[in-house]
Amino acid sequence: MNRFRENRQQFFSQIKDFWHDIYGMEYALFDIKRESAETINKIRQATEQIGHIFYKSAPLLRMLDNETLLRLGFPTETHSFIRLQTLPVESVIARLDLVVTEEQVKLLEINADTPTFIKETFFVNGKVCEQFELKNPNDGCEDQLKQAMLKAVTSSLRSMGRSGANNIVFAAHSEHEEDKLTTMYLKELIGLKSQYIDFHQLQLVDEPILESEEVILAQGLYDINGEKIDVLYRQTYPIEHLIHDVDPITKDKVGQSLMNLVEQQQLAVVNPPSAFLLQSKAIMALIWGLHEEQHSFFTAEEHNAIHKYFLPTYLDSDIFLQQGQSFVKKPTFGREGDTVEIFSNTGKKIAEDFHKTYKDELSVYQQFIELPQTIIQTEHGPKQAHYMYGCFYINGQASAIGIRAGGQITDNGSYFLPIGY
């Protein structure tokens, strides 16, 4: 083992409950990208304006008819769910993926429902900055995250009319180390009395259980002790997967039943249902379409922000083929680069992710933009890598920033590259 590898392993092993290697592969880089305060401010300013555009679009989306929602990729089973607004904000924890150069900032997509990359940016980035004796641009963001989570939990309980002792549960799939440890990090961060439970251990009762005409078990979601859950935090259990969840024994559609509990105010979930409303990448096509029409729904200032930060995005590739422009095909609910394809200005496929999980989903077509490149230090020596910024949007405010470095398509094999002043 070389000296760099020893130093890296020694440093990250001191950070409790962090997955610096994933599946035996290097993930967190023992390296740091130096940023200027001007660049950090530019990223956060862009995030604020982009987030405002999405938030403003949410009430419009809730008013769309079912046929239009289907055309935007939302399954029928989710239509009543996504029209709920259970919190004052549309999403508690969202992350914007951005291409940032000296000349511009451009949005690639938003993950408003189940964002990853949380502990890395809010906590670990600061530890790496200390090691490299640089200022942490995310200083203070962890407290911002904590306050947002506390507010979400208390607001959820208040909206359901709950008072006194409450059962707050943080759930994840324990076999996925990153998901579990991120969930545990948030649980410990907020400091409320709560418990961590594996998703498989939750019990759902979709109809009251009676005995001698008396209710012995009310409708609801229950923990392993048989106690009814009031608030559920789910780390990365996408709604588009949840609706297909079936009990292997009873064959009951437990995912849809869980959504019904939320609709009936028997359970609160964080992120709230409105976060899934903004998850579909087809929303970017809708926003871009309104912008191209110079629709009065957006103000002149908002149109300027869309022109400045959004990439042309459509529900078909015709305009790119007609104009001879390179473009990217993305599934509306895809994650981690899965099923993404890049096409040249002649319409020839020039790159693709080998995962095809979302190949049967509705796709959007977005103008291609080259990711900038940098040299990163790895255990196997220096490498040239493309990089993309992730900026969190917490309770409607720009927050922690981090970098994923890898290929032109940022997938789950990409590295975490810390940043510092």
N, C-alpha and C positions, 0 to 999 in steps of 0.2 A: 504494500500500500504506500503510495507516494505521500510526501509531506503535506501537499495541498489537501489530499483526501483525508488524511488524519486530522488536520485542522478543521476541515468542514464537519466531519463526523463528531469531533469533540465539541464544537460550538453548538450544533443543532441538538445534540443529545442533552444539552443543559436546558433546553426549552421543553417544559412539561407538556405531554400529550400533543405533540406536533408530528405530522407525517412528512418529515423532510425528504424521505424516500417513499415512493409508492410502488408496491408490487416489486420491490427490489431494484427499482430504477430511480435515478437521481431526479428530484423534483425541485426543491428549494435550492437556489443557487447561493453559494458562498461568494457573492459578488454584489455590487450595487451600481445602479445607474445614477449618475449625478445629474440633478435637474436644477434649473434656475427657478427662483421664486416667480418669475414672470410666466414660465411654462405651467407651473402648478396653478397659478391664478387663472391662466387662460383655460385650462382644463375644467376648473370648477365653475368658471363663468359660463362656459359652453354647457356644462351639465345642468346648471340652473335653468338656462333658457330652453334646452331640449326637454328637460323634465316638465317644465311648465306647459309646453306644447302637448305632451302626452296627457298630463292631468286635465288640461282643458278639453281634450278630445273624449275623455271617459264618459261624461254625461251624454254626449252625442251618441256614443256607441250603445249606451244603455237604452236609448230610444229607438234603435234600429229594429226592424221587424225580423222575424225568425229566418226568413229566406236570405236576407242580407247577411245575417250572422253566419249562416251556413256557408255563404260565398266567401266569407272572411276566415273560414276554417274552424269555426267553433262548432263542436258536435252538438246535436239536438239536446242531448242529456244535460248540457251545461247552461242552456239558455236562461232558465229562471235563476240559476245560481249566480251567473255573472252579472245579473241585473241588481243584485244585492249591493248595498253600500252600508257596511256595518261599522265603519270607522270614518272619522273626518278626512283622513288621507286615503288615496287610492292604493298605496303600497307603503308598508313600513320599511322594508329593506329591499331596495331595487339596485341593480347595477347596470350602468351604461358601458358598452364596449366601443372604444373610440380609436380612430387613427389620428395621430397627432404628429404634425411636422412643423417646421418653422413657418410655413405659409398658411396652414389651415388645421382645423379640427373637424373631423367628419364622423358621424354616427354610423356604426355598423348595425347595432341592434340593442335592444333593452331586454334584460331579464328582470321582470317586475315581480315574478311569482316565486321562483325557487333559486335565487342566486347563490352560487358558491364563491370561494375566494375571500371569505369573511375573516377568518382568524389570521390569515396571511397578512392582509392589509391593515387591519385594525390593531393587531397585537405584534406579530412576528416582525413586521417591517421596522418597528421601533427598536427591537432588540438588535437587528442587523445594523441599523444606523448607529447605535451605541458602539458596536464592535468596530465600525469603520470611522468612528468619530465624526459623524455627520449629523446635521439636524434632521429630525424626522418630520416630513411634511404632513404626516397624519397625526401629529401630536394634538390631543384633545378630541379626536374623532371617536375614540373608544367610549368616552363618557357620553358623547352625542348618541352613539348606538345604544348604550345602556338606557338613557332617558327615553329614547324612542320606543324601546321594547317595553319598558315599564308603563309608559303612556298607553301603548297598544293593549296591554293586558288589562289595565284598570278601566280603560274606555270600553273594552269588549264586555267586561263583567257588568259595567254600569248599563250598557245598552240592553243586556239581558235581564236587568233588574236583580242581579245577584248582590248579596252583601254577606259580611261575615267571612268565615273560613271558606276557601275555595280550593278546588283541586286543579292545579296547573300542571300539565304534562308536556314534556319535551320528548318528541319521538323521532326515531330514525331507524334505518335498517342497519343493525349492529354489525353485519358482515362487511359493510363498507366503512373502513376506518375513517376516511376523511369526513363522511357525513356524520358519523357518530361523534367524533371528537369536536367537530364544529358545533354540533347541537349541545354537547356538554359545555363547551366554552360559553355559549349564549346563556345556558341555564345558570352557570356560576356567575356570569357577569351581572345579571339583573338582581341577584341576591334575594329574591323572593323564595318563600317556601314552595318547593316544586319537586317533581321527580322525573327521572329519565326512564323511559320504557321503550323496548323494542316494538316496532309496529306490529309484529306477529303476535305480541302478547296482549294487544288491545282487544276488547270484546265489545261488539256492537249489538245492541238490542233495538231493532227497528219498530217493534210493536210491543206494548206493555204485556208482561207475562202475568197471567191471572191464576189464582188458586182459590176455589170456592168464591168466585166472583170478586175477589179482592186482589188488588195490584200488589204483587210481591217483588216485581222488578220493573221499574218504569223505563220508558223509552229513553235511550241515550247511549253514550259511549262510556265504557267502564275500564278501570285499570285492573291490574292483576290481583288486587285485594277486593275486587267487587265494588269499588267506590266510583260513583259517577264523576266523569271528567267535565270540568267547566270550560277550560281553555286548552286548546291543543296547538303546540308549535310543531310544524312539520318542516324538516330541513329541505330535502330534495325529493318529495313525492309529488310529481307533476299531476295536475288535475286531469290532463288528457290520458294519463295512465290509470288514474284512480277510478274513472268512470267504467273501466273494463274489469275492475277487480272483482273476483268472484270467490266466495267461500268454497274451498276444495271439497268440503263434505256436503254442505247443504245446497251448494250451487246458487246461493242468494247473492244478489248484486250488492255486495257490502260497500263498495265505493260510492255508488249512487245513494245508498241508504245514509252514508255519512254526510253527503252533501245535503240530503233532506233534513238531517238534524240541524245543520247550520241554518237552512232556510226557516226552520221552525223555531229557531232561537233556543234549541236544546244544547247547543255547543257553539263555541266561538273558535275560529281558526286564525292563525297568524302564519304567513301573510293572509290578509282578508280576501274574499272572493273577487273584489274589484282588481286585485293585482293580476289575476288570471285574465281579466278582461283586456289588459294591456300587453299580455304575453305574446299574442299572435303577431308575427312579423307582417301580416297583412295590414295591420294598423298603419305601418309606415307607408304602404301603398295608398291607403285612404288619405292620410295626411298630405302625401305628395300630390295626389290628385286634386285635393282642395286647393293646394298651393298653385298648381299649374293653372287652375281656373281663376286664380286670384279671388277665391270665394270670400265673401264678407264675414264668414264665421271666424276667420283670423284677422286681426288688426294688421295694419301696415308694418308695425314693428315685429309682429309674430311672423308675417310672411318673410321679412328680412332674415329672421333667425332660421326659418326652415330652409331658405335658399343658402344660407351660410353653412349650416351644420348637417343637413340631411342629404343623403344621396338619392338620386332618382330611383324610385322603386315602383314596380308594377306587378300585376297578376299574370302577365304573359311576357314573352321575350321579344315580341314583334318590333317594338320601337328601337331596341338595341340592334336587331338584325338589319332593320331599314337604314339606320344611321351608321352602321359599321362600327359599333362600340362594343368593347369587351364587357362581360357581365357575369354575375354570380347567381346561381340558382340555389335557393335555400328553402328547406321545409319550414312551414309557418311555425311549428312548435319544436323544431330541432334544437339540440343543445350540444355544446362542446365540439362544434364543427361536423357532427355526425350528418352524413348524406349530402354535405355541401359539394357543389361542383362549380368549376370556373371555366368559362368559355371565352375564346378569342373573339376578335372583332369580325371574324368570318363565321362565327357560330360553331367552331370546332372546340370540343372539350379538351382542355389542356391540363387540368388538374382536378382531383377529386379525393374526398375522404373515403377510405376503404370500408368504413362502417355504413350500413344501409338500413338502419333501424326505421327511418322515416320515409322510405322510398315510395310508399303508397299515399303519403299525405299531400295536401295542397301545398304548392310552392309559391314563393315570391321570387322576382327577378330584380336584382339590384345592380346598379352601375359598379363595375369593378374598380377598386382602388388598391394600388400596391402598398403593402405594409412596409414601413421603413425597416432598415436593418442595422444591427450593431454587433459588436464582438462580445461574447459572454464567456466567463471562465467556468469550466466544468471539471469534474474529476478526471476527465479524459483529455483535458487540455482546452485551449481556446477554440471557440466555434463561432461561426457567423450565423446569426439568427434573425428572423423577422420578429417584430414585437408589436404588441397592441396594449393600449391602456384600458384599465377598468376603473371607472369612477363610481363610487356608490352614491345613491340618492336616498337619503335617510329621512323619512317623514317629510319629504318635499324639500330637502336641502342637500346640496352637494357635500360630500364627505370624503372618506378615505380613498386613496388612489394606489393602484399597483400595476405591475406589468406582467403579462404572459409572453414568453419568448419561445419561438419554435419555427414552424413552417409558415407558408403563406396562408394556409388554413389553420387557424388556432384550434387545436384539438386537445383531448384529455392527456396527450403525451407531451404537452408543452411545459416549459419550466416556469417557476415563480421567480421573477427578477425584482428584488427590492429596489426602492428608490430613496434618495436622500438629497439634501441641499449640500 
